[in-house]
């Protein structure tokens, strides 16, 4: 894990400004910093890179959590926080906390694709975001310059570091960016689209859609 922490130190310490990455926010003292990554595995064991759009706004528990910390401590704190959230999501029900819908579905989808229980998903998967910083309008389309800058500075290194067999893109925006010929020619990984986990598939279509995605992914394993 220390190797992974060392890699993400290079992400969390990013010095890009809003000039480099329009519509982003970076202020570690209040929880705004490059983040939104998690794994329990090592590069040689990673099968899937699970990619969302951006990390959203910081949680209340992140307010001040990274203040006066070293970069290593920030990464460790953040990974521990995300780990706790995914752990809680394993026992999640819709009546408990709707904010965990995303995390529950990530676990369900990845576990199904890899034929592993939820508790083992992140031994074979990395969860990350296309853009590592929060954006001023988290549901707005990402600024093209920001996408390009974060891809060049962090994402392509992330792919090279973990060497996943395939990329699962959560949502159309991440998918369209990653399959663009100029971007694909850099990362050279198969990219499979999955509906953003915050918006579940309809019950009538879910099983067939996930089975089709699983069949496609198995071609790369």
N, C-alpha and C positions, 0 to 999 in steps of 0.2 A: 504493500500500500504506500510505503514511503516514496517509491518511484512515481506513483500516480500523483501523490501530493506534490512532489517536486515539479511535475509537469504543470499542474494547475496553478502553482505559484506564478508561473510565467503568464497565465491568463489573468489571475486576480490582481497582478501588479501592472496591468496594461496602462500605458500613459497616453493613449489616444484621447483627444479632446472632442468637444462637440463640433469643432471645425472639421476634424477627421471623420467623425461619425455623427452626422446630424440627427437630432431628435433623441439623443441618448442622455442619460444622467449618470454621473459618477461622483458619489459622495459617501465614502465608507463609514463616516461617523453616524450616519442615519440609515445605514443598510443599503445604500445605492452603490454597488460596485459590480464588476464583472463576476458573474456567478451562474447558478442554474446548471450544475453538473454533479453527477454522482455515479459511483460504481463501487462494487466490492471485489472486483476482479483485477487481474493483471493482464497486460496486453496480449500475452500468448493464449489466453483463455477467452477472449472476447469474440463473440459471434455477430452481435448486432450493435450498431450505433443508433440509438433512438433519439431523433432530433425534432425538437419543438421550435417554435419561432423565436421567442425571447423569454426571459425569466419573469416577466411581469413586475408589478410593484413589490417592494419588500414586505414581508409579513410583519405583523406587530412585534413578534418575537425577535425580529432582526433589527429593530430600532436600537441603535447604539451597540449592538452585539459585536461589531467589528472595530469599535473605536479603541485606539491605543493598543492594537494587536500587531504582531509581526505578520507578514504575508503568509507565512506557514501556518500560524495560528488561525488566521482568517479562513484559509482553505479547510483546515481541520474542523473548525467550528461549523462552517457551512456544510461540509460533507456529513457531519454528525446530525445537523438539523434536518437535512433532506432525508437521511437514513431513517430518522425517527418518524418523519411524515409518511414515508412509504411503508414503514413497519405498521403504523397505525392504520393505513389504508387497507392492509391485508384483512382486517376484521371489520371493515367499513360496511355500513348499510345506508341506504338512501335517507333513512330517518335520523341518522347520527349527525352527519355534517356534509352538506352538499359541496363544500369547498374541496372535498377529497375525491370527487368524481373523477377528476383528471388522473390522479395517482392510482386509484383503484383500477381504472381501465388500462392504464399503462401496464400494470402488473398482470392483469388478466390477458391482454393481448400478447404481450411478450412471453408469458408463461405458456400460452397455448401454441404460439409459433415454435417454441423450442422444446415443448413437451417437458417442462420442469415446473415444480410448485412455485408459488409466488415468492417464498422465502429464498429461493435460489436464482431468481431472475437476474439479479445484479452481479452474480458471479460470472455470468456470460454476456451481460449487456452493460453498455454505458448510456446513461441518460445525459443529454446535453441540449444546448440551444444554438440555433444558427447565429443569432446575435447574443453576445454574452451579457450586455448591459441592459438594464431596464430602459424602456423608451417612454417618452412623455405621454404618448397615447398608445397604451399597450395593445389595443385592438386595432389601431391604425396600421395601414400597410407600412412595412419597413422602408426607410429611405434607401434607394439603390446604392448610394455611396456608402452607407453604413453596412449594408449587406456585403458589399465587395471588400470593404476595409476589414471587417471582422473575419470574413472567409480567408483573406490573404494572411492576416496576422495570426489567427488562432485556429480556425476550423480545419484548414488543410494540414496543419501540423498535428491536430487531434486525430485525424484520419490516419496519417502516417504513423503516429505513436501507437494507437490501439490496433491498427490493421484489421478492422472488422471485415467479415465476409460480405456483409450487406448493410445498407443504411435504410432505416425505417423513418420516413418523413411524416411527421404528424401535421396534417393540414396542407392545403393546396399551395400556400405561399412558400413554405419551406420546400415542398416537392418541386414546384416549378423552378425555383432558383437552382436546386441541386441537380436537376436533369438538363439544365441549359447547356448546350454543347461546349461553350467556353469554360464552364465550371466543371462539368463532367470530365473534360479532358485533363483536368488537374487532379481530381480525386480518384477517378477510375474505379468507382465502386457501384455495384447495382443499387438502384434507389427504388424503394417500394412505397407507394402511397398508402397511408392509413388515415382515416378521418380523425380530426383533432379529438383527443380523448375527452375533452370537456363537453363534447356533443355526441353522445352515444348513438350507435346505429339503431335503427328501428328493430324491434324484436322479430318482425317478420323476415327481415333481410340479413340480420347479424350473422347467423350461423353460416350461411352460404358465402357471404363476403369474406369472413375471417378464414374459412376453409380454403377459399381461392387464394388469398394472400399467403397462407401457410404453404400451399402447394407451390406457389411461385418461389418463396424463400428457400424451400427445400432444394431447389435446383442449385443453390449457391453454397450449400453445406456439404 
